[in-house]
Amino acid sequence: MSEDDYCLIDAARPPRADGPPYAECVLCREPTEYPESYKGITLCPACEWQEAQRTACSG
């Protein structure tokens, strides 16, 4: 069994931006690595890491 057998969370991520303007993080309003034109939830690297820790699957 692999890790994917346990984790049912969709880990789809927006495309990385080549440069500014960047979208704001929906939690802390800091610039993210994603383009401003992306429609959806965007997180900065720090909030993305914290969210991943919070929702990590335990086995």
Number of C-alpha atoms within 10 A of each C-alpha: 5 6 10 9 7 11 14 9 10 6 8 6 11 15 10 12 16 10 10 12 14 19 23 19 20 15 12 11 12 15 19 23 21 23 20 16 10 14 9 10 12 24 25 20 14 13 17 15 11 13 12 12 10 9 10 11 13 7 6
